[in-house]
Amino acid sequence: MRKLLISAAAFTAIAGGTVVIAQQMPAAPGAKDPARVTGGTYQIDPGHTQVVFAYDHMGFSNNVGVISESTGTLTLDPKNVAAAKVSVDVPIANIRTGVAKLDEHLMKADFFDAAKFPKATFVSTSVKADGPTGAEITGNLTIKGITKPVTLEAEFFGAGKAPAMMGGKENVGFVATGAVKRSDFNMGYGVPMVGDAIELKIIAAFQK
């Protein structure tokens, strides 16, 4: 019994120590607080920005892929959302679906023709506030040399200063959703067996 009491006491002490350590951990530097956003020009953080796309495969599954390491800029005035401007370059060679042969096919002329058109671009033409933390962003999307208007629904995710050990820069992040038809960009291969409509989710991080 004495051994059990000692073990219980030791466990309590260890658990208590863990709680103390957890309480001492600093809070995350970012928060969903629009007051933290300051005006100016921001650069995309390519290591934390992803374009996720999803498509219907023969009515059997909703498959996804991701494109990483986009570059671009965001000009932002928190007091005048309509004046915001965003420009993004998306490197086609960075598409990953998790299936090597499919990634190779997507680089060919049936789809992105990456050798001839190595990047897709999005340049905003208008921004409209949508509630306290949302915005409707309309712009021109160019893929394979074809430009079409696209509207994205963006939601503010968080803002704040990075820790000094990570550069101390101001950061702001958004999540945007939208949809496009790949046939609009001369990528109708496989339609309708493979869906024409492509759902987009864009996780965008910017540093000032």
Sequence and secondary structure as in RCSB ss.txt:
>XXXX:A:sequence
MRKLLISAAAFTAIAGGTVVIAQQMPAAPGAKDPARVTGGTYQIDPGHTQVVFAYDHMGFSNNVGVISESTGTLT
LDPKNVAAAKVSVDVPIANIRTGVAKLDEHLMKADFFDAAKFPKATFVSTSVKADGPTGAEITGNLTIKGITKPV
TLEAEFFGAGKAPAMMGGKENVGFVATGAVKRSDFNMGYGVPMVGDAIELKIIAAFQK
>XXXX:A:secstr
 HHHHHHHHHHHHHHHHHHHHHHHS   S BS GGG   EEEEE GGG EEEEEEEETTTEEEEEEEE  EEEEE
E TT GGG EEEEEEEGGGEE S HHHHHHHTSTTTT TTT  EEEEEEEEEEE SSSEEEEEEEEEETTEEEEE
EEEEEEEEEEE  GGGT  EEEEEEEEEEEEGGGGT  TTTTTB SEEEEEEEEEEE 
